[in-house]
Amino acid sequence: MSVPVVVTPPRLNFAGFCAYCGMHACTDPVCVARYRSSRWAVCPSCGGVGDCDGVGCDLCLYGVIEVCVNHPGAVQP
């Protein structure tokens, strides 16, 4: 069994909208600081596939979720 490689998602999506506040081209220091201190892990609902539709997961972002600092396997941007 292979262990998935976790890559942190970008703070701004491909259209330039912030994952935290939803604003376009966000430069808010709060969002920037939150992202820099964030930790990410594979989404347990979709297993990293990124398709959580219908499984009740609204935290998944491209197959990963933001987790607490001491979460096993968490990676930092």
Buried (B, 14 or more C-beta within 10 A) or exposed (E): EEEEEBEBBBBBBEEEBBBBEEEEEBEEEEBBEBBEEBBBBBBEBBEBEBBBEEEEBEEBBBBBBBBEEEEEEBBEE
